[in-house]
């Protein structure tokens, strides 16, 4: 994931329900990962954290992470 979103940019996949406005406070954690071997990593084409899913009606506190590989 850091191959697509380098430091120091924030990279969260989880936001607590305790925050009154999770989007405004933008404090979370990166709890969900995509792991790949070095050979598979070279085929990674894109990665997306579906942040908008956290704002859906009755959402999970985790959001989907999607990666596309050119195999």
N, C-alpha and C positions, 0 to 999 in steps of 0.2 A: 504494500500500500504506500509505503514511503517512497517507492520508486516513482510514483505518480504525484504525490503530494509531499514535497520535501520540507524538512525543518526550515524555519520555525513555524510554518503554517499549522494551525490547529487541525487535528484529525481525530474527531470523535465519532463513535458509533452508539453511544449511550448517553442519555441525559436523565437526571433524576426527576422523579415526580415531585420532589420537595420544592423545587424552584417554582415560584409563582409564575414566572414567564421564562421558560427554558430557553427560548430563542434569544431573548434580550440578554440574559445572563451569560449564555453561551459557555457554560462550564460543564464539561462532561468528561468522559473517559473513552479510551479506545479499547473496548473489551472484545470486539469481534475482529477476526483477522482472516486473511487469506494467505496460506503458506504454500510455497512452491519450491521444488528442487531447483538448483541452478539451471539445469537444462530447460525446465518448464518456464522458469522466470524469463528467459530470453525470448519466449514466444508471447509474453504478456503484451497486449495491445492497448488495453484501457481498463480503468477501474473507476467505480463510482460508489460513493456512499449516498444512499437514498435518504438524505437528511429530511426532505419534505414529508416522509412517512411519519416522522415523530409528531407532526402537527395534524395528522388525520384524526377523525372522530374515533375515540376509544383506542388510541395507539398503544403499542408496546413501548417500553422505555429504551429498547434496542431498535436500530434501523437496519434494513438490508444492506449488504455490501455485495456488489456485483463485479466480477472480473471477466474479461474476454481474452481468450488466448487464440492465437493463430496456429492451429495444429495441423 
